[in-house]
Amino acid sequence: KQEVTQIPAALSVPEGENLVLNCSFTDSAIYNLQWFRQDPGKGLTSLLLIQSSQREQTSGRLNASLDKSSGRSTLYIAASQPGDSATYLCATSGNQFYFGTGTSLTVIP
Amino acid sequence: NAGVTQTPKFQVLKTGQSMTLQCAQDMNHNSMYWYRQDPGMGLRLIYYSASEGTTDKGEVPNGYNVSRLNKREFSLRLESAAPSQTSVYFCASIRDRAQETQYFGPGTRLLVL
């Protein structure tokens, strides 16, 4: 069974700082890895999807990388803003979807 | 285009009561999923339907049943609710799980007393 781990569980940074969120997984037989954002009391919104054959994907201030062989992905957020405050979850797609428990990010103005 | 919709948004049940959570998508997606989200546990897959007419168990199926009514609708039924089923339930859909991302509904908050 796939195990997906996210570290740290919570992170607090001042506005403008660059930051990295980490995701690790145990089974490299995946189709892709996805990063989601979840605001309190809301559903999940897709941020980035990296296919297993890709190394990274970028969208605006977000950059996600994937190292399938080592079972790791990172989400890099540049120039953080208070509006980035949310929980960020990674998920692997294989025979089933497996989610990490998320990193709760707070960006302090 | 409403995406993925779920009803109800919030429900309180007594132990032993039954209820059905409804999910519908208007994106012509093939696959649909039911998850539960609990503090410290992340999202866990309850059941999924890879295509119309098929359903399969996920990681935590005990105490639940599902019905893929048609391509648009996928319902989750609790036959005899237990306090351990207190959770937030999310429905999601996807066209091609190898290539594309899942789209999530807003969730149903269920409290079982």
Interface residues (C-beta under 8 A of the other chain):
Chain A: K1 V4 Y31 N32 Q34 F36 G41 K42 G43 L44 T45 S46 L49 Q51 L89 A91 S93 Q96 F97 Y98 F99 G100 T101 G102
Chain B: V4 Y33 Y35 G40 M41 G42 L43 R44 L45 Y48 G58 E59 F90 A92 R97 A98 Q99 E100 T101 Q102 Y103 F104 G105 P106 G107
